[in-house]
Amino acid sequence: MTTRDDLYRLVDQLRPESLDEAAAVLRQYAPGDSGEPPYPASVGVLTDAPADLSTHVDDYLAEGFGR
């Protein structure tokens, strides 16, 4: 019987260029609706933003954040 750990090991061995294809195959077996609305495309846009951005947003904006 295949376990989740077996699958995790296989995923760890995948070449980066084959990730899209592997994900497409696995999506066939995943439930289609998680009950949660999908995240908008803008989520993750600020991956290079400072970790304290949300708590110091006014300070960053005053300094010209993003310019």
CYANA upper distance limits for C-alpha pairs under 8 A (distance plus 0.5 A):
  2 THR  CA      6 ASP  CA      6.62
  2 THR  CA      7 LEU  CA      7.96
  3 THR  CA      7 LEU  CA      7.12
  4 ARG  CA      8 TYR  CA      6.61
  5 ASP  CA      9 ARG  CA      6.68
  6 ASP  CA     10 LEU  CA      6.89
  7 LEU  CA     11 VAL  CA      6.69
  8 TYR  CA     12 ASP  CA      6.69
  9 ARG  CA     13 GLN  CA      7.02
 10 LEU  CA     14 LEU  CA      7.16
 14 LEU  CA     18 SER  CA      7.07
 14 LEU  CA     19 LEU  CA      7.27
 15 ARG  CA     19 LEU  CA      7.37
 18 SER  CA     22 ALA  CA      6.75
 19 LEU  CA     23 ALA  CA      6.50
 20 ASP  CA     24 ALA  CA      6.72
 21 GLU  CA     25 VAL  CA      6.98
 22 ALA  CA     26 LEU  CA      6.82
 23 ALA  CA     27 ARG  CA      6.57
 24 ALA  CA     28 GLN  CA      7.45
 25 VAL  CA     29 TYR  CA      8.21
 26 LEU  CA     30 ALA  CA      7.18
 27 ARG  CA     31 PRO  CA      8.43
 39 TYR  CA     43 VAL  CA      7.01
 49 ALA  CA     53 LEU  CA      7.26
 52 ASP  CA     56 HIS  CA      6.70
 53 LEU  CA     57 VAL  CA      5.81
 53 LEU  CA     60 TYR  CA      7.93
 56 HIS  CA     60 TYR  CA      6.89
 57 VAL  CA     61 LEU  CA      6.59
 58 ASP  CA     62 ALA  CA      6.60
 59 ASP  CA     63 GLU  CA      6.89
 60 TYR  CA     64 GLY  CA      6.90
 60 TYR  CA     65 PHE  CA      5.65
 61 LEU  CA     65 PHE  CA      5.60
